[in-house]
């Protein structure tokens, strides 16, 4: 059987930077073998207010862990900055300098100017909605080295911008899409008083909605999730992305689990390497798509890369996870014994059996392994039931309160 390959298109972007969004050490561990850089935020001035594991006090230690793995560290400071929060900007910038981050991702001019004054490199957030090269050049005059372009641009528009500016071009290639332009949504603030522009989005676009006419009748539709956009997925178009001169590939997913980060980072790393080595084939693309569909997703589309999406860009039948393969909670780690390389676990939701594929996950733990042995009161078991407290052999250290999942 003839294997169809794609021509090598690496000449414009010989080795794009692959950037993953993370929220803690577990996410870092999950993607560190495949990513070139990670972006994250602290508990201040972030569009992911729920991601609070990294604080200004722990930022320096976290950046150390990132760099110890050979990755670059980018700090997102991308929420709206009200007058009363300007002092916070000073504190965040000072912490970023002390921590030694490689760049700050920002869009508010106050943050940009304070970061540059402090000697930090600046990358312009997609929140700035940059859609042309003159705007890119404007930010370059402020000291920006890279622009994360608006997600509402076509591939041809991205190519044209890149040809007319010296600023590095970064674009999202995978992950959640917002139903509002460049994420500037007011729906959450309007419905619940929680502003997405200040990092508190409650995602009402993922709720069930109905269309009511003036006569009170409910309009029939294809589904209930009328505002829920599919996830972006460009794994099948990596050669075109490279040819367009995109300097960095960005993956959205700071609030998604480490298993998602591992699979997505690995698939895109393999795709980039395959392009570089002339091994990028349609068969490989189908394999990658299948793997990406096995982790959290809302269905896939190519976003605006090849035109304005219509109904095919939305997922009216499913508001949240469309993956058919879902991990199942099994229990929790009660204690870890380093000499025995074993953990005491309590099976709260489901039993385990020798041979099961499991994931042990916490804010600093990400461990994927098979169940090799189970022990209860000194006796080896082949299976353990829900409610049991057993000993589990583990491949690496785990921590109390880490969660155990069957995958």
ZAMAR-928854 format. One record per residue (C-alpha): x, y, z; residue number from 0. Coordinates in Angstrom, 3 decimals. Layout:
<recs>
{rec {X, Y, Z}, NUM},
...
</recs>
This chain:
<recs>
{rec {0.000, 0.000, 0.000}, 0},
{rec {1.350, 3.407, -0.936}, 1},
{rec {1.786, 5.743, 2.031}, 2},
{rec {0.968, 9.347, 1.162}, 3},
{rec {3.399, 11.856, 2.587}, 4},
{rec {3.323, 15.620, 2.605}, 5},
{rec {6.120, 17.757, 1.180}, 6},
{rec {8.561, 19.171, 3.683}, 7},
{rec {7.557, 22.768, 4.483}, 8},
{rec {9.962, 23.529, 7.291}, 9},
{rec {11.963, 26.236, 5.539}, 10},
{rec {9.955, 29.193, 6.900}, 11},
{rec {9.621, 27.998, 10.488}, 12},
{rec {12.433, 25.494, 10.859}, 13},
{rec {11.697, 24.563, 14.453}, 14},
{rec {8.558, 26.159, 15.929}, 15},
{rec {8.354, 26.504, 19.669}, 16},
{rec {5.685, 24.252, 21.176}, 17},
{rec {4.063, 25.955, 24.173}, 18},
{rec {1.691, 24.298, 26.654}, 19},
{rec {-0.490, 25.989, 29.244}, 20},
{rec {-0.129, 24.542, 32.752}, 21},
{rec {-1.304, 25.315, 36.275}, 22},
{rec {0.958, 23.260, 38.546}, 23},
{rec {3.912, 20.863, 38.795}, 24},
{rec {1.794, 17.888, 37.748}, 25},
{rec {1.015, 19.587, 34.434}, 26},
{rec {4.675, 20.506, 34.002}, 27},
{rec {5.711, 16.903, 34.588}, 28},
{rec {3.133, 15.665, 32.088}, 29},
{rec {4.292, 17.786, 29.136}, 30},
{rec {7.972, 18.391, 29.925}, 31},
{rec {9.293, 15.701, 27.555}, 32},
{rec {7.535, 17.221, 24.551}, 33},
{rec {7.076, 20.980, 25.065}, 34},
{rec {9.687, 23.686, 24.473}, 35},
{rec {8.031, 26.159, 26.814}, 36},
{rec {5.119, 26.494, 29.209}, 37},
{rec {2.900, 29.412, 30.098}, 38},
{rec {1.141, 29.796, 33.422}, 39},
{rec {-0.149, 32.396, 35.831}, 40},
{rec {-0.080, 33.173, 39.503}, 41},
{rec {-3.067, 33.881, 41.722}, 42},
{rec {-2.905, 37.529, 40.590}, 43},
{rec {-4.101, 39.277, 37.393}, 44},
{rec {-4.814, 36.110, 35.432}, 45},
{rec {-7.643, 35.076, 33.129}, 46},
{rec {-7.614, 31.713, 34.917}, 47},
{rec {-8.519, 32.757, 38.446}, 48},
{rec {-9.180, 29.114, 39.367}, 49},
{rec {-5.523, 28.270, 38.748}, 50},
{rec {-4.215, 29.344, 42.135}, 51},
{rec {-1.565, 26.712, 42.843}, 52},
{rec {1.221, 29.121, 41.831}, 53},
{rec {1.462, 32.227, 44.008}, 54},
{rec {3.834, 35.168, 44.019}, 55},
{rec {5.562, 33.505, 46.964}, 56},
{rec {6.080, 30.175, 45.127}, 57},
{rec {6.723, 31.616, 41.662}, 58},
{rec {10.522, 31.519, 41.912}, 59},
{rec {10.525, 27.851, 42.935}, 60},
{rec {8.097, 26.999, 40.150}, 61},
{rec {10.187, 28.739, 37.502}, 62},
{rec {13.223, 26.856, 38.806}, 63},
{rec {11.392, 23.557, 38.200}, 64},
{rec {10.465, 24.658, 34.666}, 65},
{rec {14.037, 25.577, 33.766}, 66},
{rec {15.446, 22.466, 35.438}, 67},
{rec {13.553, 20.516, 32.771}, 68},
{rec {15.041, 22.616, 29.978}, 69},
{rec {11.864, 24.576, 29.198}, 70},
{rec {11.194, 28.305, 28.922}, 71},
{rec {8.846, 29.913, 31.440}, 72},
{rec {6.244, 32.471, 30.324}, 73},
{rec {4.072, 34.245, 32.896}, 74},
{rec {0.593, 35.355, 31.823}, 75},
{rec {-0.519, 38.673, 33.305}, 76},
{rec {-3.529, 39.118, 31.070}, 77},
{rec {-6.607, 40.113, 33.062}, 78},
{rec {-8.219, 43.536, 32.908}, 79},
{rec {-6.388, 45.957, 35.222}, 80},
{rec {-8.617, 48.419, 37.021}, 81},
{rec {-7.210, 51.564, 38.636}, 82},
{rec {-7.312, 49.914, 42.048}, 83},
{rec {-5.123, 47.028, 40.824}, 84},
{rec {-2.161, 48.996, 39.484}, 85},
{rec {-0.189, 48.340, 42.679}, 86},
{rec {-0.736, 44.610, 42.068}, 87},
{rec {0.925, 44.980, 38.678}, 88},
{rec {4.028, 46.324, 40.404}, 89},
{rec {4.037, 43.342, 42.786}, 90},
{rec {3.578, 40.772, 40.007}, 91},
{rec {6.289, 42.357, 37.837}, 92},
{rec {8.708, 42.451, 40.780}, 93},
{rec {8.029, 38.768, 41.500}, 94},
{rec {8.526, 37.915, 37.824}, 95},
{rec {11.918, 39.629, 37.789}, 96},
{rec {12.979, 37.844, 40.957}, 97},
{rec {11.805, 34.487, 39.603}, 98},
{rec {13.637, 34.915, 36.294}, 99},
{rec {10.733, 34.259, 33.933}, 100},
{rec {11.670, 34.301, 30.251}, 101},
{rec {8.811, 36.621, 29.291}, 102},
{rec {5.545, 38.131, 30.462}, 103},
{rec {2.401, 37.669, 28.363}, 104},
{rec {0.305, 40.839, 28.548}, 105},
{rec {-1.971, 43.156, 26.584}, 106},
{rec {-2.699, 46.048, 28.954}, 107},
{rec {-0.255, 48.903, 28.215}, 108},
{rec {0.231, 49.481, 31.962}, 109},
{rec {1.527, 45.930, 32.363}, 110},
{rec {3.614, 46.147, 29.189}, 111},
{rec {5.307, 49.410, 30.197}, 112},
{rec {5.985, 48.307, 33.777}, 113},
{rec {7.379, 44.970, 32.588}, 114},
{rec {9.671, 46.614, 30.042}, 115},
{rec {10.837, 49.182, 32.594}, 116},
{rec {11.796, 46.277, 34.857}, 117},
{rec {13.795, 44.667, 32.039}, 118},
{rec {11.366, 41.838, 31.291}, 119},
{rec {10.690, 40.537, 27.804}, 120},
{rec {7.088, 40.962, 26.694}, 121},
{rec {4.805, 38.895, 24.504}, 122},
{rec {1.439, 40.344, 23.507}, 123},
{rec {-1.572, 38.295, 24.591}, 124},
{rec {-4.300, 37.218, 22.186}, 125},
{rec {-6.562, 39.442, 24.329}, 126},
{rec {-5.078, 42.390, 22.427}, 127},
{rec {-6.894, 41.103, 19.314}, 128},
{rec {-4.009, 41.822, 16.937}, 129},
{rec {-5.330, 41.340, 13.386}, 130},
{rec {-2.873, 43.265, 11.173}, 131},
{rec {0.844, 43.944, 10.835}, 132},
{rec {0.648, 47.654, 11.681}, 133},
{rec {-0.781, 46.821, 15.107}, 134},
{rec {1.952, 44.218, 15.518}, 135},
{rec {4.537, 46.889, 14.697}, 136},
{rec {2.919, 49.274, 17.191}, 137},
{rec {3.455, 46.742, 19.964}, 138},
{rec {7.025, 46.266, 18.745}, 139},
{rec {7.642, 49.975, 19.395}, 140},
{rec {6.576, 49.288, 22.997}, 141},
{rec {9.236, 46.605, 23.231}, 142},
{rec {7.210, 43.487, 22.450}, 143},
{rec {9.165, 40.621, 20.873}, 144},
{rec {6.238, 38.342, 20.070}, 145},
{rec {2.543, 38.645, 19.235}, 146},
{rec {-0.025, 35.969, 20.030}, 147},
{rec {-2.390, 36.713, 17.156}, 148},
{rec {-6.155, 36.885, 17.350}, 149},
{rec {-7.781, 33.460, 17.008}, 150},
{rec {-10.211, 34.916, 14.452}, 151},
{rec {-7.602, 35.115, 11.653}, 152},
{rec {-7.303, 32.878, 8.617}, 153},
{rec {-4.075, 31.119, 7.727}, 154},
{rec {-3.588, 33.459, 4.772}, 155},
{rec {-4.029, 36.524, 6.993}, 156},
{rec {-1.472, 35.136, 9.449}, 157},
{rec {0.987, 34.524, 6.616}, 158},
{rec {0.557, 38.082, 5.344}, 159},
{rec {1.060, 39.624, 8.798}, 160},
{rec {4.221, 37.591, 9.271}, 161},
{rec {5.609, 38.840, 5.967}, 162},
{rec {5.261, 42.483, 7.024}, 163},
{rec {6.578, 42.503, 10.567}, 164},
{rec {9.755, 41.541, 12.362}, 165},
{rec {7.846, 40.525, 15.489}, 166},
{rec {7.681, 36.789, 16.207}, 167},
{rec {4.277, 35.344, 15.339}, 168},
{rec {2.585, 32.940, 17.750}, 169},
{rec {-0.792, 31.278, 17.159}, 170},
{rec {-3.085, 28.879, 18.961}, 171},
{rec {-3.194, 25.460, 17.333}, 172},
{rec {-5.230, 23.403, 19.795}, 173},
{rec {-7.708, 23.750, 22.641}, 174},
{rec {-10.880, 25.523, 23.701}, 175},
{rec {-12.343, 28.290, 21.563}, 176},
{rec {-14.302, 31.198, 23.024}, 177},
{rec {-17.568, 32.236, 21.396}, 178},
{rec {-16.529, 35.893, 21.821}, 179},
{rec {-13.844, 37.698, 19.807}, 180},
{rec {-10.440, 37.154, 21.409}, 181},
{rec {-12.093, 35.975, 24.602}, 182},
{rec {-13.602, 39.386, 25.353}, 183},
{rec {-16.848, 37.937, 26.637}, 184},
{rec {-19.329, 39.719, 28.915}, 185},
{rec {-21.885, 36.892, 29.173}, 186},
{rec {-20.587, 35.532, 32.478}, 187},
{rec {-20.463, 39.036, 33.991}, 188},
{rec {-23.990, 39.780, 32.749}, 189},
{rec {-25.564, 36.516, 33.929}, 190},
{rec {-23.724, 35.897, 37.212}, 191},
{rec {-21.627, 38.972, 37.907}, 192},
{rec {-18.390, 36.996, 37.331}, 193},
{rec {-16.210, 38.702, 34.729}, 194},
{rec {-14.340, 36.545, 32.240}, 195},
{rec {-12.073, 39.517, 31.596}, 196},
{rec {-10.951, 39.317, 35.223}, 197},
{rec {-10.450, 35.556, 35.154}, 198},
{rec {-13.762, 34.513, 36.704}, 199},
{rec {-15.610, 33.126, 33.666}, 200},
{rec {-18.368, 30.687, 34.681}, 201},
{rec {-18.681, 29.444, 31.080}, 202},
{rec {-22.411, 30.045, 30.486}, 203},
{rec {-21.631, 29.401, 26.812}, 204},
{rec {-21.371, 25.722, 27.813}, 205},
{rec {-24.857, 25.676, 29.377}, 206},
{rec {-28.064, 24.453, 27.776}, 207},
{rec {-30.007, 27.271, 26.111}, 208},
{rec {-33.344, 27.614, 24.316}, 209},
{rec {-34.459, 30.137, 21.708}, 210},
{rec {-37.831, 31.703, 22.540}, 211},
{rec {-39.833, 33.655, 19.987}, 212},
{rec {-41.894, 36.753, 20.741}, 213},
{rec {-45.009, 34.560, 20.692}, 214},
{rec {-43.612, 32.389, 23.489}, 215},
{rec {-42.904, 29.401, 21.294}, 216},
{rec {-39.597, 27.580, 21.687}, 217},
{rec {-37.632, 27.335, 18.465}, 218},
{rec {-36.577, 23.830, 17.466}, 219},
{rec {-32.805, 23.406, 17.136}, 220},
{rec {-30.190, 20.704, 16.618}, 221},
{rec {-29.305, 20.659, 20.309}, 222},
{rec {-29.389, 22.573, 23.566}, 223},
{rec {-25.779, 23.819, 23.716}, 224},
{rec {-26.344, 26.660, 21.291}, 225},
{rec {-23.266, 28.726, 22.197}, 226},
{rec {-20.721, 25.953, 22.744}, 227},
{rec {-17.837, 26.187, 20.262}, 228},
{rec {-15.839, 23.091, 19.365}, 229},
{rec {-12.175, 22.858, 20.320}, 230},
{rec {-9.534, 23.991, 17.854}, 231},
{rec {-7.465, 21.150, 16.391}, 232},
{rec {-4.830, 21.774, 13.709}, 233},
{rec {-2.927, 18.482, 13.939}, 234},
{rec {-3.961, 17.720, 10.360}, 235},
{rec {-2.496, 20.977, 9.029}, 236},
{rec {0.905, 21.287, 10.679}, 237},
{rec {2.744, 21.629, 7.314}, 238},
{rec {0.569, 24.634, 6.404}, 239},
{rec {1.186, 26.236, 9.798}, 240},
{rec {4.921, 25.878, 9.309}, 241},
{rec {4.808, 27.229, 5.770}, 242},
{rec {2.923, 30.285, 7.013}, 243},
{rec {5.925, 31.194, 9.162}, 244},
{rec {4.310, 30.777, 12.581}, 245},
{rec {7.131, 30.959, 15.111}, 246},
{rec {5.355, 29.337, 18.050}, 247},
{rec {2.493, 26.838, 18.380}, 248},
{rec {0.319, 27.464, 21.432}, 249},
{rec {-1.924, 24.911, 23.150}, 250},
{rec {-4.770, 26.149, 25.347}, 251},
{rec {-5.552, 24.112, 28.450}, 252},
{rec {-4.309, 25.632, 31.694}, 253},
{rec {-7.318, 24.200, 33.548}, 254},
{rec {-7.266, 20.773, 31.921}, 255},
{rec {-5.809, 17.687, 33.560}, 256},
{rec {-2.205, 16.484, 33.167}, 257},
{rec {-3.291, 13.487, 31.073}, 258},
{rec {-4.646, 15.909, 28.482}, 259},
{rec {-1.399, 17.873, 28.516}, 260},
{rec {0.701, 14.751, 28.020}, 261},
{rec {-1.292, 13.445, 25.045}, 262},
{rec {-1.654, 16.805, 23.283}, 263},
{rec {1.990, 17.805, 23.734}, 264},
{rec {3.204, 14.408, 22.532}, 265},
{rec {0.979, 14.406, 19.431}, 266},
{rec {2.048, 17.892, 18.327}, 267},
{rec {5.717, 17.154, 19.065}, 268},
{rec {5.496, 14.015, 16.932}, 269},
{rec {3.750, 15.956, 14.151}, 270},
{rec {6.363, 18.736, 14.134}, 271},
{rec {9.204, 16.212, 14.117}, 272},
{rec {7.506, 14.193, 11.374}, 273},
{rec {7.288, 17.304, 9.180}, 274},
{rec {10.934, 18.080, 9.790}, 275},
{rec {11.963, 14.548, 8.846}, 276},
{rec {9.566, 14.060, 5.906}, 277},
{rec {7.462, 11.461, 7.746}, 278},
{rec {4.208, 13.393, 8.070}, 279},
{rec {1.485, 11.204, 6.542}, 280},
{rec {-2.301, 11.063, 6.469}, 281},
{rec {-2.146, 7.768, 8.324}, 282},
{rec {-0.201, 9.410, 11.154}, 283},
{rec {-2.674, 12.303, 11.225}, 284},
{rec {-5.573, 9.894, 11.743}, 285},
{rec {-3.692, 8.206, 14.592}, 286},
{rec {-2.983, 11.563, 16.252}, 287},
{rec {-6.608, 12.648, 15.853}, 288},
{rec {-7.770, 9.445, 17.500}, 289},
{rec {-5.405, 9.996, 20.427}, 290},
{rec {-6.457, 13.624, 20.821}, 291},
{rec {-10.105, 12.530, 20.813}, 292},
{rec {-9.357, 10.140, 23.691}, 293},
{rec {-8.740, 13.024, 26.123}, 294},
{rec {-10.962, 15.926, 27.126}, 295},
{rec {-12.457, 17.726, 24.122}, 296},
{rec {-15.667, 19.304, 22.891}, 297},
{rec {-15.361, 18.004, 19.358}, 298},
{rec {-12.859, 19.430, 16.888}, 299},
{rec {-12.780, 22.114, 14.215}, 300},
{rec {-10.142, 24.163, 12.412}, 301},
{rec {-11.545, 27.399, 13.827}, 302},
{rec {-11.015, 30.405, 11.551}, 303},
{rec {-7.910, 29.087, 9.788}, 304},
{rec {-9.781, 28.261, 6.564}, 305},
{rec {-12.698, 30.682, 6.810}, 306},
{rec {-15.351, 31.803, 9.256}, 307},
{rec {-16.839, 28.671, 10.829}, 308},
{rec {-20.550, 28.004, 10.548}, 309},
{rec {-22.586, 25.415, 12.444}, 310},
{rec {-19.758, 22.930, 11.959}, 311},
{rec {-17.727, 24.998, 14.409}, 312},
{rec {-20.197, 24.436, 17.244}, 313},
{rec {-21.119, 21.419, 19.332}, 314},
{rec {-24.852, 21.770, 20.095}, 315},
{rec {-25.228, 18.180, 21.283}, 316},
{rec {-22.486, 18.225, 23.922}, 317},
{rec {-21.673, 21.105, 26.233}, 318},
{rec {-18.548, 19.706, 27.838}, 319},
{rec {-16.484, 16.551, 27.341}, 320},
{rec {-17.123, 14.789, 24.011}, 321},
{rec {-14.426, 12.154, 24.599}, 322},
{rec {-15.801, 8.621, 24.670}, 323},
{rec {-12.841, 7.473, 26.747}, 324},
{rec {-13.202, 8.932, 30.221}, 325},
{rec {-11.069, 8.216, 33.230}, 326},
{rec {-12.868, 6.843, 36.290}, 327},
{rec {-12.124, 7.895, 39.860}, 328},
{rec {-11.042, 4.961, 42.025}, 329},
{rec {-9.620, 6.299, 45.281}, 330},
{rec {-7.105, 8.385, 47.170}, 331},
{rec {-3.560, 8.004, 48.492}, 332},
{rec {-3.477, 7.838, 52.300}, 333},
{rec {0.304, 7.588, 52.709}, 334},
{rec {3.546, 6.881, 50.851}, 335},
{rec {6.366, 4.597, 52.032}, 336},
{rec {9.617, 5.353, 50.151}, 337},
{rec {11.567, 2.312, 51.385}, 338},
{rec {8.869, -0.070, 50.172}, 339},
{rec {8.089, 2.055, 47.076}, 340},
{rec {4.453, 1.590, 47.950}, 341},
{rec {1.407, 3.676, 48.816}, 342},
{rec {-1.421, 3.042, 51.215}, 343},
{rec {-4.610, 3.797, 49.298}, 344},
{rec {-8.319, 3.892, 50.052}, 345},
{rec {-10.664, 2.826, 47.235}, 346},
{rec {-13.545, 5.243, 47.619}, 347},
{rec {-15.301, 4.996, 44.259}, 348},
{rec {-14.224, 1.790, 42.529}, 349},
{rec {-12.135, -1.360, 42.979}, 350},
{rec {-8.800, -2.172, 41.322}, 351},
{rec {-7.290, -5.276, 39.762}, 352},
{rec {-3.724, -6.286, 38.926}, 353},
{rec {-3.108, -5.193, 35.338}, 354},
{rec {-5.350, -2.117, 35.447}, 355},
{rec {-3.931, 1.043, 33.866}, 356},
{rec {-4.080, 3.791, 36.464}, 357},
{rec {-3.184, 7.437, 36.835}, 358},
{rec {-2.145, 8.970, 40.147}, 359},
{rec {-2.527, 12.715, 40.083}, 360},
{rec {-2.157, 15.656, 42.453}, 361},
{rec {-0.950, 19.241, 42.365}, 362},
{rec {2.665, 17.988, 42.198}, 363},
{rec {2.138, 14.364, 41.096}, 364},
{rec {1.573, 12.844, 37.674}, 365},
{rec {2.188, 9.102, 37.473}, 366},
{rec {0.825, 6.719, 34.864}, 367},
{rec {1.414, 3.007, 35.477}, 368},
{rec {-0.065, -0.487, 35.663}, 369},
{rec {-1.253, -2.017, 38.893}, 370},
{rec {1.559, -4.502, 39.604}, 371},
{rec {0.608, -5.662, 43.079}, 372},
{rec {-2.057, -5.136, 45.715}, 373},
{rec {-1.588, -6.092, 49.369}, 374},
{rec {-4.133, -6.247, 52.188}, 375},
{rec {-3.122, -7.323, 55.695}, 376},
{rec {0.021, -8.970, 54.352}, 377},
{rec {-1.827, -10.962, 51.681}, 378},
{rec {-1.273, -10.473, 47.934}, 379},
{rec {-4.504, -9.776, 46.046}, 380},
{rec {-5.503, -9.987, 42.416}, 381},
{rec {-8.425, -7.626, 42.985}, 382},
{rec {-9.464, -5.102, 45.635}, 383},
{rec {-13.021, -3.942, 46.150}, 384},
{rec {-14.564, -0.521, 46.615}, 385},
{rec {-14.109, 0.463, 50.256}, 386},
{rec {-10.877, -1.502, 50.722}, 387},
{rec {-7.710, -0.012, 52.190}, 388},
{rec {-4.756, -1.657, 50.423}, 389},
{rec {-1.082, -1.284, 49.648}, 390},
{rec {-0.174, -0.425, 46.052}, 391},
{rec {3.317, -0.718, 44.526}, 392},
{rec {4.151, 2.566, 42.775}, 393},
{rec {6.836, 3.420, 40.234}, 394},
{rec {7.614, 6.874, 41.664}, 395},
{rec {6.894, 8.848, 44.835}, 396},
{rec {3.296, 9.909, 45.391}, 397},
{rec {1.766, 12.118, 48.064}, 398},
{rec {-1.052, 11.978, 50.553}, 399},
{rec {-4.400, 13.030, 49.036}, 400},
{rec {-3.260, 12.348, 45.457}, 401},
{rec {-6.203, 10.989, 43.473}, 402},
{rec {-6.212, 7.604, 41.713}, 403},
{rec {-7.989, 7.111, 38.385}, 404},
{rec {-8.553, 4.113, 36.114}, 405},
{rec {-7.747, 5.040, 32.509}, 406},
</recs>
